[in-house]
Amino acid sequence: MAAPKDYYKILGVSENADAATIKRAYRELARKYHPDIGGKANEERFKDINEAYQVLSDPKKRQEYDRLRQGFAAREARRRGPGYQRVSFDWNDLGWGTDWGSLFEDLLGGGRWTTTGEAQRTRRAEAPEQTLTVTLEQVALGGRVYITVQELEPCPVCHGTNPDCARCQGLGQVTVPKKFEVTIPPGVEDGNVLRVGDHARLKVEVAPHPRFTRQGADLKGILMVSVPLAAAGGEVTVKPLVGDPVTVTVPRHTNAGTVLRLRGLGLPRRGGGPRGDLLLEVQLRFPEPFTAADDRLYQELLKNHSDDRGGEIHAPR
């Protein structure tokens, strides 16, 4: 039977480390080995770090884990003692009153120390947290995605009865990938946590968008307008985040920095309420290509407005 993982070694702390030391070590390692930083190469290491912290941060689980390690060491000492021979081992010799499989279910959040309701709350609290990246379009419309969660199940070979089983390495349980459907509610925000039953917690991360930024339920964007249109006024066609193109009226004498508000073309509000607006900040654009005739026209305009050349300085917004 394989030895239990050395959670103390994984977190780099001593067996006498206090709760604060364990928490500090976990945070440092979690930042260093998070898959978002190191990619898939860090996934297994990050999983071990989380598993170690789940056990060592819980006084009762830590106590059981320490007894498990001591029991394994005692067994190895007996097995490797003088006149070596294979020694059968009964987990009940340790006085735990549980089997190998149920013990590790407890260590990994099975919740058998508690009542049914408490166990469900424990499993939910300890469900692994993953990052779910969504697009701004998914925020606007909602949708469904599928995620894969690693779950523990009884070993299909030994069913937790054989400590020497190669399939589960004596743990009595195996890790099985399971796919779940997740509903993305319209209006979901950065940092919101979506739950997949007792299986996982998904922390939402909204991906950057090439055309819009988000401000609550409002969307903000830059609207490029030609100088002649801004001066004379007129209409332009724009494409909102979702839906069909819409016509926007640009008033006469519109300056750069003017914000045009398109009501109801923003994002839905999670939980209900009026939809946000689309805020378009006008930036002026000269004709392309800039012809000789254009040059003569602007030179003439400059002569007619020689007393209004600007020059004021304003703080950036």
N, C-alpha and C positions, 0 to 999 in steps of 0.2 A: 504494500500500500504506500502511495506517495505521501510524503510529509506535508502537513498543512503549510500554506504560504506563510512566510515570515513577514507579517504586517509591520512589525517594528522596523525591520530592515528596509521595507519598501518606502516607509515614510522617513527613514533616516533618524529615528529617535531611539532612546534607550527603553528598556522594559519598565523602567521606573518613571518615565516621562509623565508629567501632569497634563491635565486636559488642555491648558493654554498652550503648552509646547507642541502637543499633537495638532491642535488647530492651526498654529502658526506654520508648522512644517507642511501641513496639508495645503494651505493657501499658497505657499511659495511654490510647491511642486505642481499644483493645479494650474497656476499661471504659466509655469515653465513648459509643461507638457500638454497643454490644451491642444486638441486636434486642430482648432482654428489657427494655431500658430505653427505647429510642426506638421500638420497634415496627417495622413493615415499612418505614418511611421510612429506617431505618438499614441495611437488609439489604444493599443494593448496596455502600454505603460499608464496611460490616463485611467483606464478601467481598473487596473490594479490599485492605483492611488485612491480612487473613489471607494473601492471595496474595502481597502485597509482603513480608511477614515470612518466608514459606516460602522465598522466593528469596534475600533479603538476609541471612538468618541462616545460610545454608549457604555456606561459602567457595567451593566449586566452582561452585555454581549462580550465585552472585554474580559470579564471574569471567566465566562464560559470558554472563551478562546484560549486564555492562559491555561486553564485546566486541560483543554484539548492538547495543547503543545506539551504540557508536562506528561500527560498520559502517553502521547506518542514517544516522547523521549524515554519513558520507563519501558515501553514495549521494545524499543530498539536496544536498550541496555540489556534486557532479558534475552533478546534474540541473538545479540552479538557476544553474550557472556561466554564464560568457559564452557567447553564442550558444546560448541555451537550446534543448535538444532532448530528446526522450524517450530515456532511456538504459536499455537492458535491463540487468538486474543478476543476477549469478550468485552465490548464497550461497557457492559454493566459492571465490570470490575471496577470502573471508576466511580460508580455510584451516581451516575447522572440520571438514570431512569429514562434514557432516551436512546434512539438509535442514531447512527452516523448521518443518515439522510435528513432526519428531522432536525438534528443539531445544526447542520449547515443551512437548512431552510431558515432556522431562527437567525443564524449569523447573517444571512443575506436578506433579512427583512420579512420572513414568513409570518412572524407574529404569533407563534404558538405559546408565548408566555402570557398572552393577554386574552381577554374575552373576544368574541367574534367581532363586535363593533370596534373595539380598540385595535384589533389586529388589522381590520380594514383601514382604519385611520393611519396605523403605523406603515402599512404597505404604501399608502398614498403619499405619506410624508417622505418615505425613503425611495420612492420611484426615481429612477435615474433621470437627470435633466439633460435635455438635448437642445440644440439651437435649431429653430425652424426659420429659414429665410424665405420671406414672401415678397412678391412684387407689389408695387403700388397699385397695379391693376387688380391684383387679388384683394387688396385692402378695399378697393372701390366696389368690387362685385361679390366678394366672398368666393368660396370655392372649396374644393376637396383635394387633398393630397394623400399620399400613402407613405408611411414610414415603416422601417423595420426595427423591431425591438428584440434584444436578446433576453429570453426568458428561461428560468430554470424549470426542468421537468424531471420526474423520477426516471432513473436510468432504465431504458427499455430492455436491457440485458439482464441485470441482476436485481432491479427494482429496490436497490438500496440494501440488499442482503449480503453482498459479497465484498469485503474490504479489499480484495485483490482483483476486482473486476477491471479489465483493461479499458473498457469503453468509458467508464466514468472515473477511472483512476482511484477507485475506492471511495469516492465522495457520495455515491448513491444518487447523484443528480447530474444531469447534463444540460448544457446550454443549447437552446433551440431558437433559431431566428423566426420571428413571427411578424407578419405584415398587418398593419392596422390602417384603417381609413380615418383621416382627421378632417373635420370640418373647420374651415377658416371663416369666422364670422365677419361680415362686412364692418369696416371701421376699426378693425383690430389695430392696436398701437404697438410701437417698439417697447419691448420689455414685458408685455402681457404674457401670461403663462396659460397655455392650453393643456388640459389634462387628457390623457388617453386612458380612461378608466384608472386602474391601479398599475398600469404598465409603464407609463413615462410621463414626464412633465416637459412640455415644449415651450421654451422661451422664444418669443417672436422677435425676429430681427427683420426690419423692412429694408430691402435693398435700395441703394441710391437709384434715382431715375434720371435719365439724360435730359428731360425737358422740365420737370417739375420738382419743387421741394414742398415739404409738408409743414403746415403750421396749424396743429390741431386738426380740425375738420376742413380747413381751407387749403387750397393748393396755390402755390405761387410760381410764376414763370415770367420770362422776359419776352416781350412782344416787339419784334423788329418792325419799324415803320419808316417808310421813305420820308425824306425831308419835305418834298412837295405835298405828299398826302397829309403829313402832320400840320403843314401850314394851311392848306386849303380845306382839310377835312374830307372824310369819305369812309368807305367801308373796306374791311379786309376779312378774309375767311380764315378761320383758325380751327385746328383740330384739338378738342379737349382730351383729357386722359382716356375717357371711354365714350363711346357713342359717335354719332355723326358729326361732321364739321358744322360749325355755327358761324354766323355773320356778326362781326363786331363793328360798331360805329366808332370811328375816331373823330372826336370833335375838332373843329377848326382851331388853329393856334395851339395845338397840343405840344407841350414841351417834353423833353426827355425827363424821365423820372415820374411822369404822371402815371397813376395806377388806375386801370380800368377794371371794374368789378363785374364779373358775370355770375349772377346769383344762381345758386343751386347746382353749379357745375363742379363743385368740390367733392369731398368725401362724405360718406354716410357717418353718422355718429353712432358709436356702439351703444346699444341700449335705447336707441330711438332719438327723436328730435329732428329739427330741420337739417337738411343737407348743407354742407359747407359751400363756400363760394370759390370761384377761380379768380385770382388776383393777377392781372397782367401788367407788369411795369414796362412802360414804353421806352424803347431806346431808338434813337434816330439813325438812319442809314442813308448814306448818299447814293445816288444812282450808280449802277455798275453796268457797263463801263462808264467812266466820267468823260464825256465828250467835250470838244472845244466849245460847242454851243452852250453846254452846261456851265463851263467855266466863265463864259461871257455873261451869262445870266446871273451868276452869283457875284461876279465883280460889280455888276450894275446894282444888285441888291445892297452890296456893301457900301457903295457910294451913297445910296439913298438913306442908309441907316448908319452913317459914319459916327453919330453921337451915341450909338448903342452897341459898343463892341464887347461888352461884358468885362470880365476881369475880377469879379467877386470870387472870394474863396469861401467855401462852406465845408463844414466837417463831414466826413464820410458817414453815410447812414448805416 
